[in-house]
């Protein structure tokens, strides 16, 4: 039972880390787009 209770928490932690990485990547992409638009103008 202890192992079963431990695994879901680990999965949630991994999902949380992935969300942080995704938001960082999205932020970098948005920043790059803004820079490209500024250079175009």
C-alpha angles and dihedrals in degrees: 000000000000091000093049090052091048098053100060090052090053091050091050089050091052091049090050091051091049090051091053091049091047093050090049091050092047090049091051091048092050090048091052092050092051090049091050092049091049091051091048091054 
